């Protein structure tokens, strides 16, 4: 087991390196980079940003016809100004040198500063983390806490009236996009056309710091009710159907018939034998589901409920070509995903000790 864990950890190094290399290469050919955006702003779209970047009001860099560089929007601008902007964003160095420097800094978890915000990238991520942790953690616990017992009950009562009407609810929850559910919840319960029961924005109310601890807890969860419901219905529906099908497949196997023939009760058969084997499929899909829910699946929900989390941060960073934030979040999420994948494999062994990791190549 120890050798397998070491091999997996060592394999993470080239995997993350490859992800970062491909992503960095793509950005070199993507139009509208930070230098081009700054040049466009200097052309008159955003004078205040131009002054912040150049440190002047434009008097030192009067545009002359025919001057500029190879960037879009640089026509008519003096080369000195273009060079200053390149140095501002670090684009005065060759791509290979920039990539090597970035990887070396990332190995030390030094992610630099955002191009457009006066804050370090790591501080910016930590600032947005509470929203994503709140949405991802509680939604995952709620989805799995409901889908596992419901999926088992549906498998045991397959074809019954309970299975039929619960399947109808599950299919509806799976078919309706989360953002439509979010809008419907706002209209119904957040001051839309009907009731104003739940708050519409943020994780806490104004003055939350001065509340007693029990009221802080209640206020925190009160703000999470609608976003968690909007995010959780799709995941809950998917998990329920997956668990039901997995249990039904195991219930029909020969070892279940043998266990019943030995006189074991239905609960002993279901939870002593079937549960362990049926949950293998759930464990296999947990890493990707967890990472997706935790970081990548909440952009629309964050926007609708005015929650400033990592999903919204990632979208804004890509749109603004804020490369330090883009690459830092990509690096962290890739590393986290690989670690969770390793934990998932180790959980396999805990669920089924018959698995032999030492005989595997990776």
C-alpha angles and dihedrals in degrees: 000000000000092000091050093051091049091050091050092048091050090048089058090068098065091036094057091040091054093048092051093044094052092045092048091049092052092052090055090066098036112107123230099043123173093272092052091047091051090049090050090051090049089054088070107281095106116011096176092058089047091055092049093051098044097034090226141077093249097269094114092051110047110176117243126194115265095019124119140079143257095291122102109258094022095106111118094018122112116252091237091063093048090050091050091052090048090054090047090060097032094249093127089087127075116268094247092054091048092050093048092049091048093051092047091050093046091053086061091042091246104143099171124219133310116262094227105027127063093234137088117260094240091051089048092052092047089050092056096037099087092063094050093043091051094048097040099042100046094038091052092048092047095046095048093038090059102031097052098056092035092050091050092048091050092049093050092046097038111167095014125124089257090056093049099050094039089050089054091055092045093050092049090050090050095047099049114078116239095240091057090051089049092052091047091050091051092050092049105036111012106063098288118124097317130024131005100209106128130046118255105213143034132009096267140028124251110280092023091143090064096051121105112259096257091052090048090056093048092046091049094052092041089061091048098053099088099038092048092049091048093049097037103055095073095044091044091052094048093047093048094053092044093051093045093052092045093052093045090053091052095043090061095055126106097248090062091054089049092050092051091047089056089061100256116155120248092253091051091051094044101044100024098049115003097045095059094050096040093052092060090083092049092051090049092057097040100088096055092040092049095049092044093050095040099051116359110039104061105070097108093039091050090049095047094047094037094243113156102213140138094282092059091040092054093049093048092047092053092046092049094040090237091167099181090059093041095051095040093053090044091051094047095045093046091050092046092049092053092048092050089049089056091048088051091055090050089050087056089063092048091053095041115021089187090080113103112208095174091068092056122097095221 
